[in-house]
Amino acid sequence: MNNLEFFKSCFAYELNGTVAAFKSLPSDKLDYKPNEKNKSAREQVAHLLGHITLFGNILNSNVFEEKDELDFADGQTAAATYEDRAKSILTLLDNYSEEKWDNEIVDLQYNGTTVISVPRFRMMWIFLFDTIHHRGQLSAYIRPMGGKNPAIYGSSADTI
């Protein structure tokens, strides 16, 4: 299995946990945040929706910016959007060139200034790991918000 195939497998697996976390969010409590320094649940979801769009930008362009997406009504809507976009990414990955994946350099910019310039495969892994990180933060919000934590890596106290 090459790096591209391994990434695709990991991406497909992680998709399910993120969708489950979104679906577990109580819709009437998306403004919840555990501390003033934390993002709210709504902001965490917006950040993750921005990431799923970003994966397509990384695959289709050599220069891109990260942007959060606030246009969703609730966790169910966010889950459907995330899942649809992830399926599009998986389709792109099915036909993706190993040469582009392994060797092309891409630039993440912030306000027009490049903040990191790395091979495409590395940028994709960076944002997959960042997605897992933010999903973990979001999953810690679910129970205090009154929801039930989904099984992401094995069962949770709410699923057994």
MDTraj code that builds the backbone (N, CA, C; nanometers):
import mdtraj as md
import numpy as np

residues = "MET ASN ASN LEU GLU PHE PHE LYS SER CYS PHE ALA TYR GLU LEU ASN GLY THR VAL ALA ALA PHE LYS SER LEU PRO SER ASP LYS LEU ASP TYR LYS PRO ASN GLU LYS ASN LYS SER ALA ARG GLU GLN VAL ALA HIS LEU LEU GLY HIS ILE THR LEU PHE GLY ASN ILE LEU ASN SER ASN VAL PHE GLU GLU LYS ASP GLU LEU ASP PHE ALA ASP GLY GLN THR ALA ALA ALA THR TYR GLU ASP ARG ALA LYS SER ILE LEU THR LEU LEU ASP ASN TYR SER GLU GLU LYS TRP ASP ASN GLU ILE VAL ASP LEU GLN TYR ASN GLY THR THR VAL ILE SER VAL PRO ARG PHE ARG MET MET TRP ILE PHE LEU PHE ASP THR ILE HIS HIS ARG GLY GLN LEU SER ALA TYR ILE ARG PRO MET GLY GLY LYS ASN PRO ALA ILE TYR GLY SER SER ALA ASP THR ILE".split()
xyz = np.array([
    [0.0860, -0.1177, 0.0000],
    [0.0000, 0.0000, 0.0000],
    [0.0901, 0.1233, 0.0000],
    [0.0668, 0.2122, -0.0948],
    [0.1459, 0.3356, -0.0991],
    [0.0817, 0.4423, -0.0089],
    [0.1484, 0.5564, 0.0021],
    [0.1031, 0.6636, 0.0901],
    [-0.0350, 0.7144, 0.0507],
    [-0.0604, 0.7302, -0.0777],
    [-0.1902, 0.7781, -0.1252],
    [-0.3017, 0.6807, -0.0873],
    [-0.2788, 0.5523, -0.1078],
    [-0.3793, 0.4516, -0.0722],
    [-0.4034, 0.4485, 0.0785],
    [-0.2948, 0.4610, 0.1561],
    [-0.3072, 0.4613, 0.3018],
    [-0.3843, 0.5841, 0.3496],
    [-0.3546, 0.6993, 0.2911],
    [-0.4274, 0.8206, 0.3275],
    [-0.5764, 0.8029, 0.2996],
    [-0.6079, 0.7528, 0.1815],
    [-0.7485, 0.7355, 0.1441],
    [-0.8199, 0.6449, 0.2446],
    [-0.7547, 0.5379, 0.2845],
    [-0.8130, 0.4464, 0.3818],
    [-0.8360, 0.5161, 0.5158],
    [-0.7384, 0.5901, 0.5627],
    [-0.7508, 0.6624, 0.6897],
    [-0.8574, 0.7708, 0.6821],
    [-0.8583, 0.8444, 0.5721],
    [-0.9564, 0.9513, 0.5517],
    [-1.0981, 0.8942, 0.5561],
    [-1.1202, 0.7834, 0.4851],
    [-1.2531, 0.7210, 0.4811],
    [-1.2961, 0.6746, 0.6203],
    [-1.2025, 0.6204, 0.6969],
    [-1.2336, 0.5745, 0.8315],
    [-1.2677, 0.6921, 0.9235],
    [-1.1879, 0.7965, 0.9203],
    [-1.2082, 0.9114, 1.0089],
    [-1.3371, 0.9871, 0.9769],
    [-1.3799, 0.9820, 0.8541],
    [-1.5038, 1.0464, 0.8117],
    [-1.6203, 1.0038, 0.8999],
    [-1.6296, 0.8754, 0.9284],
    [-1.7429, 0.8230, 1.0051],
    [-1.7494, 0.8813, 1.1462],
    [-1.6355, 0.8946, 1.2117],
    [-1.6334, 0.9502, 1.3468],
    [-1.6740, 1.0963, 1.3497],
    [-1.6322, 1.1710, 1.2489],
    [-1.6661, 1.3136, 1.2440],
    [-1.8154, 1.3325, 1.2184],
    [-1.8695, 1.2556, 1.1265],
    [-2.0130, 1.2622, 1.0985],
    [-2.0926, 1.2239, 1.2240],
    [-2.0502, 1.1191, 1.2935],
    [-2.1190, 1.0757, 1.4163],
    [-2.1139, 1.1847, 1.5234],
    [-1.9998, 1.2522, 1.5363],
    [-1.9883, 1.3606, 1.6354],
    [-2.0853, 1.4739, 1.6017],
    [-2.0925, 1.5122, 1.4757],
    [-2.1858, 1.6186, 1.4350],
    [-2.3296, 1.5800, 1.4681],
    [-2.3663, 1.4559, 1.4367],
    [-2.5037, 1.4102, 1.4590],
    [-2.5397, 1.4043, 1.6069],
    [-2.4389, 1.3952, 1.6933],
    [-2.4629, 1.3845, 1.8378],
    [-2.4817, 1.5192, 1.9062],
    [-2.4598, 1.6275, 1.8350],
    [-2.4692, 1.7607, 1.8956],
    [-2.6147, 1.8031, 1.9156],
    [-2.6528, 1.8410, 2.0367],
    [-2.7860, 1.8973, 2.0570],
    [-2.7978, 2.0310, 1.9816],
    [-2.8921, 2.0397, 1.8920],
    [-2.9046, 2.1560, 1.8028],
    [-2.9283, 2.2868, 1.8762],
    [-2.9906, 2.2801, 1.9930],
    [-3.0242, 2.4026, 2.0649],
    [-2.9112, 2.4517, 2.1554],
    [-2.7944, 2.3845, 2.1500],
    [-2.6853, 2.4231, 2.2399],
    [-2.5532, 2.4430, 2.1661],
    [-2.5593, 2.4807, 2.0400],
    [-2.4373, 2.4949, 1.9612],
    [-2.3496, 2.6118, 2.0049],
    [-2.4030, 2.6995, 2.0869],
    [-2.3217, 2.8107, 2.1374],
    [-2.2399, 2.7710, 2.2606],
    [-2.2546, 2.6470, 2.3052],
    [-2.1803, 2.5983, 2.4227],
    [-2.0295, 2.6028, 2.3992],
    [-1.9570, 2.6484, 2.5011],
    [-1.8120, 2.6335, 2.5047],
    [-1.7720, 2.6139, 2.6503],
    [-1.6773, 2.5251, 2.6759],
    [-1.6436, 2.4917, 2.8139],
    [-1.5686, 2.6018, 2.8882],
    [-1.5093, 2.6926, 2.8147],
    [-1.4302, 2.7993, 2.8748],
    [-1.4294, 2.9158, 2.7772],
    [-1.4141, 3.0351, 2.8263],
    [-1.4146, 3.1541, 2.7407],
    [-1.3066, 3.1474, 2.6318],
    [-1.1961, 3.0794, 2.6589],
    [-1.0874, 3.0695, 2.5607],
    [-1.1164, 2.9685, 2.4501],
    [-1.2118, 2.8776, 2.4727],
    [-1.2454, 2.7756, 2.3739],
    [-1.3350, 2.8298, 2.2639],
    [-1.3302, 2.7638, 2.1482],
    [-1.4301, 2.7891, 2.0448],
    [-1.5614, 2.7286, 2.0921],
    [-1.6717, 2.7842, 2.0451],
    [-1.8019, 2.7239, 2.0729],
    [-1.8161, 2.5984, 1.9877],
    [-1.9151, 2.5169, 2.0191],
    [-1.9420, 2.3982, 1.9372],
    [-1.9683, 2.4397, 1.7925],
    [-2.0449, 2.5462, 1.7733],
    [-2.0728, 2.5960, 1.6380],
    [-1.9427, 2.6326, 1.5654],
    [-1.8533, 2.6991, 1.6353],
    [-1.7255, 2.7381, 1.5737],
    [-1.6386, 2.6164, 1.5427],
    [-1.6422, 2.5150, 1.6286],
    [-1.5665, 2.3915, 1.6010],
    [-1.6206, 2.3229, 1.4748],
    [-1.7518, 2.3150, 1.4643],
    [-1.8131, 2.2542, 1.3452],
    [-1.7780, 2.3353, 1.2212],
    [-1.7863, 2.4672, 1.2313],
    [-1.7523, 2.5537, 1.1173],
    [-1.6074, 2.5323, 1.0743],
    [-1.5200, 2.5144, 1.1703],
    [-1.3791, 2.4901, 1.1407],
    [-1.3617, 2.3559, 1.0684],
    [-1.4314, 2.2533, 1.1161],
    [-1.4234, 2.1221, 1.0522],
    [-1.4863, 2.1221, 0.9133],
    [-1.5931, 2.1954, 0.8942],
    [-1.6515, 2.2082, 0.7596],
    [-1.5539, 2.2804, 0.6663],
    [-1.4827, 2.3774, 0.7202],
    [-1.3790, 2.4432, 0.6413],
    [-1.2699, 2.3466, 0.6007],
    [-1.2347, 2.2553, 0.6900],
    [-1.1315, 2.1557, 0.6590],
    [-1.1747, 2.0626, 0.5466],
    [-1.3001, 2.0189, 0.5478],
    [-1.3426, 1.9238, 0.4446],
    [-1.3412, 1.9912, 0.3073],
    [-1.3686, 2.1185, 0.3027],
    [-1.3564, 2.1941, 0.1774],
    [-1.2091, 2.2116, 0.1415],
    [-1.1282, 2.2346, 0.2421],
    [-0.9850, 2.2552, 0.2211],
    [-0.9182, 2.1336, 0.1568],
    [-0.9610, 2.0130, 0.1927],
    [-0.9023, 1.8937, 0.1307],
    [-0.9157, 1.8994, -0.0212],
    [-1.0324, 1.9395, -0.0695],
    [-1.0509, 1.9534, -0.2143],
    [-0.9633, 2.0628, -0.2719],
    [-0.9484, 2.1729, -0.1991],
    [-0.8625, 2.2816, -0.2459],
    [-0.7175, 2.2360, -0.2554],
    [-0.6725, 2.1583, -0.1580],
    [-0.5345, 2.1081, -0.1594],
    [-0.5128, 2.0184, -0.2812],
    [-0.6109, 1.9357, -0.3127],
    [-0.5965, 1.8439, -0.4258],
    [-0.6061, 1.9141, -0.5606],
    [-0.6773, 2.0265, -0.5655],
    [-0.7034, 2.0930, -0.6933],
    [-0.6199, 2.2174, -0.7195],
    [-0.5437, 2.2630, -0.6203],
    [-0.4706, 2.3881, -0.6363],
    [-0.3365, 2.3790, -0.5638],
    [-0.2450, 2.4625, -0.6040],
    [-0.1146, 2.4651, -0.5372],
    [-0.1049, 2.5762, -0.4326],
    [-0.2049, 2.6650, -0.4282],
    [-0.2074, 2.7750, -0.3321],
    [-0.3512, 2.7879, -0.2816],
    [-0.3685, 2.7969, -0.1505],
    [-0.5034, 2.8036, -0.0943],
    [-0.4973, 2.8651, 0.0442],
    [-0.6149, 2.9062, 0.0940],
    [-0.6288, 2.9604, 0.2290],
    [-0.7307, 2.8773, 0.3047],
    [-0.7129, 2.8694, 0.4350],
    [-0.8068, 2.7987, 0.5223],
    [-0.9171, 2.8948, 0.5639],
    [-1.0427, 2.8495, 0.5528],
    [-1.1562, 2.9331, 0.5925],
    [-1.2613, 2.8475, 0.6613],
    [-1.3159, 2.8963, 0.7710],
    [-1.4255, 2.8283, 0.8376],
    [-1.5536, 2.8515, 0.7588],
    [-1.6488, 2.7583, 0.7729],
    [-1.7770, 2.7695, 0.7023],
    [-1.8908, 2.7693, 0.8028],
    [-1.9541, 2.8836, 0.8183],
    [-2.0586, 2.8996, 0.9191],
    [-2.1998, 2.8697, 0.8691],
    [-2.2131, 2.8336, 0.7434],
    [-2.3458, 2.8165, 0.6846],
    [-2.4008, 2.6753, 0.7079],
    [-2.4526, 2.6508, 0.8295],
    [-2.5204, 2.5247, 0.8609],
    [-2.6204, 2.5526, 0.9730],
    [-2.7289, 2.4788, 0.9718],
    [-2.8353, 2.5032, 1.0696],
    [-2.8140, 2.4266, 1.1996],
    [-2.7662, 2.3031, 1.1883],
    [-2.7526, 2.2172, 1.3058],
    [-2.6540, 2.1056, 1.2752],
    [-2.6327, 2.0182, 1.3733],
    [-2.5380, 1.9089, 1.3561],
    [-2.5762, 1.8129, 1.2451],
    [-2.7048, 1.7896, 1.2271],
    [-2.7508, 1.6985, 1.1216],
    [-2.7175, 1.7550, 0.9828],
    [-2.7424, 1.8831, 0.9648],
    [-2.7112, 1.9487, 0.8376],
    [-2.5608, 1.9484, 0.8133],
    [-2.4845, 1.9790, 0.9169],
    [-2.3387, 1.9791, 0.9052],
    [-2.2879, 1.8394, 0.8701],
    [-2.3463, 1.7372, 0.9321],
    [-2.3054, 1.5989, 0.9048],
    [-2.3293, 1.5625, 0.7590],
    [-2.4453, 1.5999, 0.7070],
    [-2.4774, 1.5688, 0.5668],
    [-2.3831, 1.6419, 0.4715],
    [-2.3567, 1.7683, 0.5009],
    [-2.2643, 1.8462, 0.4174],
    [-2.1252, 1.7851, 0.4214],
    [-2.0787, 1.7535, 0.5399],
    [-1.9451, 1.6965, 0.5572],
    [-1.9336, 1.5647, 0.4809],
    [-2.0334, 1.4798, 0.4973],
    [-2.0310, 1.3491, 0.4321],
    [-2.0314, 1.3623, 0.2799],
    [-2.1141, 1.4505, 0.2259],
    [-2.1180, 1.4722, 0.0803],
    [-1.9837, 1.5204, 0.0274],
    [-1.9257, 1.6162, 0.0967],
    [-1.7962, 1.6693, 0.0514],
    [-1.6863, 1.5642, 0.0646],
    [-1.6909, 1.4858, 0.1710],
    [-1.5903, 1.3807, 0.1901],
    [-1.5987, 1.2766, 0.0788],
    [-1.7183, 1.2428, 0.0377],
    [-1.7338, 1.1465, -0.0730],
    [-1.6737, 1.2026, -0.2012],
    [-1.6872, 1.3322, -0.2232],
    [-1.6248, 1.3958, -0.3400],
    [-1.4728, 1.3882, -0.3311],
    [-1.4191, 1.4062, -0.2103],
    [-1.2741, 1.3970, -0.1903],
    [-1.2276, 1.2548, -0.2192],
    [-1.3026, 1.1567, -0.1710],
    [-1.2655, 1.0168, -0.1965],
    [-1.2675, 0.9853, -0.3459],
    [-1.3618, 1.0417, -0.4183],
    [-1.3654, 1.0235, -0.5639],
    [-1.2428, 1.0864, -0.6285],
    [-1.2066, 1.2064, -0.5845],
    [-1.0849, 1.2702, -0.6359],
    [-0.9626, 1.1834, -0.6079],
    [-0.9554, 1.1291, -0.4877],
    [-0.8409, 1.0470, -0.4496],
    [-0.8334, 0.9174, -0.5299],
    [-0.9494, 0.8640, -0.5693],
    [-0.9521, 0.7410, -0.6503],
    [-0.8726, 0.7563, -0.7791],
    [-0.8749, 0.8753, -0.8351],
    [-0.8130, 0.8987, -0.9657],
    [-0.6911, 0.9907, -0.9573],
    [-0.6370, 1.0070, -0.8381],
    [-0.5310, 1.1060, -0.8198],
    [-0.3953, 1.0505, -0.8606],
    [-0.3147, 1.1354, -0.9203],
    [-0.1808, 1.0980, -0.9658],
    [-0.0856, 1.0864, -0.8469],
    [-0.0143, 0.9744, -0.8381],
    [0.0864, 0.9590, -0.7333],
    [0.1963, 1.0638, -0.7469],
    [0.2271, 1.1000, -0.8692],
    [0.3302, 1.2015, -0.8949],
    [0.2904, 1.3347, -0.8308],
    [0.1662, 1.3788, -0.8536],
    [0.1179, 1.5033, -0.7932],
    [0.1117, 1.4905, -0.6413],
    [0.0636, 1.3773, -0.5945],
    [0.0496, 1.3514, -0.4511],
    [0.1844, 1.3597, -0.3801],
    [0.2841, 1.2912, -0.4351],
    [0.4140, 1.2792, -0.3693],
    [0.5056, 1.3997, -0.3886],
    [0.4967, 1.4660, -0.5041],
    [0.6029, 1.5593, -0.5414],
    [0.5636, 1.7057, -0.5542],
    [0.4377, 1.7354, -0.5776],
    [0.4023, 1.8766, -0.5954],
    [0.3977, 1.9499, -0.4614],
    [0.4535, 2.0688, -0.4613],
    [0.4558, 2.1536, -0.3425],
    [0.3311, 2.2418, -0.3429],
    [0.2671, 2.2525, -0.2269],
    [0.1489, 2.3372, -0.2128],
    [0.1736, 2.4382, -0.1003],
    [0.1072, 2.5518, -0.1118],
    [0.1246, 2.6606, -0.0158],
    [-0.0061, 2.6899, 0.0562],
    [-0.0024, 2.6843, 0.1880],
    [-0.1131, 2.7319, 0.2696],
    [-0.0852, 2.8785, 0.2994],
    [-0.1821, 2.9635, 0.2663],
    [-0.1645, 3.1059, 0.2899],
    [-0.2609, 3.1555, 0.3965],
    [-0.2219, 3.2638, 0.4580],
    [-0.3071, 3.3356, 0.5512],
    [-0.3007, 3.4822, 0.5115],
    [-0.4157, 3.5378, 0.4732],
    [-0.4221, 3.6763, 0.4246],
    [-0.3205, 3.7027, 0.3136],
    [-0.3079, 3.6062, 0.2226],
    [-0.2215, 3.6236, 0.1069],
    [-0.0745, 3.5955, 0.1292],
    [-0.0358, 3.5606, 0.2518],
    [0.1039, 3.5312, 0.2827],
    [0.1191, 3.3814, 0.3096],
    [0.2151, 3.3183, 0.2445],
    [0.2382, 3.1757, 0.2649],
    [0.2905, 3.1510, 0.4061],
    [0.2236, 3.0604, 0.4783],
    [0.2656, 3.0261, 0.6138],
    [0.3314, 2.8881, 0.6199],
    [0.3020, 2.8038, 0.5217],
    [0.3667, 2.6738, 0.5133],
    [0.3644, 2.6289, 0.3674],
    [0.4755, 2.5710, 0.3259],
    [0.4911, 2.5225, 0.1892],
    [0.5517, 2.3821, 0.1980],
    [0.4727, 2.2805, 0.1635],
    [0.5151, 2.1410, 0.1777],
    [0.4594, 2.0578, 0.0622],
    [0.5090, 1.9350, 0.0452],
    [0.4491, 1.8478, -0.0557],
    [0.3008, 1.8242, -0.0258],
    [0.2246, 1.8068, -0.1312],
    [0.0792, 1.7908, -0.1205],
    [0.0419, 1.6806, -0.0207],
    [0.1091, 1.5657, -0.0284],
    [0.0735, 1.4562, 0.0619],
    [0.0886, 1.4984, 0.2081],
    [0.1912, 1.5747, 0.2385],
    [0.2140, 1.6181, 0.3768],
    [0.1040, 1.7145, 0.4217],
    [0.0627, 1.8046, 0.3339],
    [-0.0441, 1.8993, 0.3687],
    [-0.1742, 1.8239, 0.3967],
    [-0.2020, 1.7219, 0.3172],
    [-0.3235, 1.6431, 0.3395],
    [-0.3183, 1.5733, 0.4750],
    [-0.2049, 1.5166, 0.5105],
    [-0.1909, 1.4518, 0.6413],
    [-0.2021, 1.5538, 0.7539],
    [-0.1422, 1.6704, 0.7376],
    [-0.1509, 1.7748, 0.8405],
    [-0.2972, 1.8057, 0.8709],
    [-0.3770, 1.8230, 0.7661],
    [-0.5169, 1.8602, 0.7888],
    [-0.6032, 1.7425, 0.8321],
    [-0.5641, 1.6197, 0.7982],
    [-0.6361, 1.5048, 0.8529],
    [-0.6122, 1.4969, 1.0037],
    [-0.4876, 1.5120, 1.0453],
    [-0.4577, 1.5091, 1.1886],
    [-0.5233, 1.6268, 1.2612],
    [-0.5270, 1.7423, 1.1977],
    [-0.5915, 1.8579, 1.2590],
    [-0.7422, 1.8340, 1.2713],
    [-0.8014, 1.7679, 1.1742],
    [-0.9429, 1.7322, 1.1812],
    [-0.9683, 1.6411, 1.3013],
    [-0.8836, 1.5416, 1.3189],
    [-0.8979, 1.4498, 1.4318],
    [-0.8858, 1.5271, 1.5634],
    [-0.7911, 1.6184, 1.5695],
    [-0.7703, 1.7019, 1.6889],
    [-0.8962, 1.7830, 1.7220],
    [-0.9511, 1.8527, 1.6236],
    [-1.0693, 1.9363, 1.6494],
    [-1.1932, 1.8522, 1.6764],
    [-1.2038, 1.7363, 1.6132],
    [-1.3155, 1.6464, 1.6431],
    [-1.3058, 1.5995, 1.7877],
    [-1.1844, 1.5738, 1.8357],
    [-1.1656, 1.5346, 1.9751],
    [-1.2099, 1.6443, 2.0702],
    [-1.1750, 1.7681, 2.0370],
    [-1.2215, 1.8794, 2.1196],
    [-1.3744, 1.8841, 2.1205],
    [-1.4328, 1.8717, 2.0021],
    [-1.5788, 1.8775, 1.9905],
    [-1.6444, 1.7625, 2.0674],
    [-1.5860, 1.6444, 2.0613],
    [-1.6473, 1.5303, 2.1303],
    [-1.6486, 1.5504, 2.2823],
    [-1.5538, 1.6279, 2.3337],
    [-1.5534, 1.6582, 2.4774],
    [-1.6660, 1.7541, 2.5147],
    [-1.7249, 1.8204, 2.4189],
    [-1.8361, 1.9129, 2.4436],
    [-1.9710, 1.8393, 2.4506],
    [-1.9823, 1.7278, 2.3816],
    [-2.1130, 1.6658, 2.3568],
    [-2.1872, 1.6316, 2.4854],
    [-2.1236, 1.5621, 2.5778],
    [-2.1923, 1.5218, 2.7009],
    [-2.2314, 1.6422, 2.7861],
    [-2.1422, 1.7406, 2.8080],
    [-2.1849, 1.8593, 2.8849],
    [-2.2982, 1.9378, 2.8167],
    [-2.3102, 1.9220, 2.6840],
    [-2.4191, 1.9878, 2.6120],
    [-2.5509, 1.9115, 2.6254],
    [-2.5446, 1.7909, 2.6833],
    [-2.6658, 1.7101, 2.6996],
    [-2.6812, 1.6037, 2.5935],
    [-2.5803, 1.5846, 2.5086],
    [-2.5865, 1.4817, 2.4044],
    [-2.5204, 1.3528, 2.4505],
    [-2.5219, 1.2557, 2.3637],
    [-2.4590, 1.1264, 2.3904],
    [-2.3394, 1.1111, 2.2991],
    [-2.2240, 1.0846, 2.3600],
    [-2.1012, 1.0698, 2.2822],
    [-2.1077, 0.9455, 2.1952],
    [-2.0786, 0.9601, 2.0658],
    [-2.0804, 0.8442, 1.9765],
    [-1.9543, 0.7596, 1.9946],
    [-1.9594, 0.6395, 1.9444],
    [-1.8410, 0.5535, 1.9401],
    [-1.7540, 0.6033, 1.8248],
    [-1.6361, 0.6527, 1.8549],
    [-1.5443, 0.6997, 1.7509],
    [-1.4308, 0.6003, 1.7338],
    [-1.3603, 0.5701, 1.8402],
    [-1.2580, 0.4652, 1.8401],
    [-1.3017, 0.3631, 1.9453],
    [-1.3867, 0.2729, 1.9084],
    [-1.4449, 0.1795, 2.0047],
    [-1.5679, 0.2415, 2.0671],
    [-1.6235, 0.1736, 2.1636],
    [-1.7474, 0.2223, 2.2237],
    [-1.7216, 0.3392, 2.3188],
    [-1.8268, 0.4118, 2.3514],
    [-1.8201, 0.5155, 2.4523],
    [-1.9163, 0.4768, 2.5648],
    [-1.9078, 0.5450, 2.6762],
    [-1.9974, 0.5150, 2.7884],
    [-2.1441, 0.5347, 2.7476],
    [-2.1683, 0.6135, 2.6440],
    [-2.3042, 0.6394, 2.5984],
    [-2.3542, 0.5392, 2.4961],
    [-2.2656, 0.4510, 2.4475],
    [-2.3078, 0.3550, 2.3436],
    [-2.3086, 0.2108, 2.3916],
    [-2.2655, 0.1859, 2.5162],
    [-2.2650, 0.0465, 2.5654],
    [-2.3792, 0.0223, 2.6606],
])
top = md.Topology()
chain = top.add_chain()
for i, resn in enumerate(residues, 1):
    res = top.add_residue(resn, chain, resSeq=i)
    for name in ("N", "CA", "C"):
        top.add_atom(name, md.element.get_by_symbol(name[0]), res)
traj = md.Trajectory(xyz[None], top)
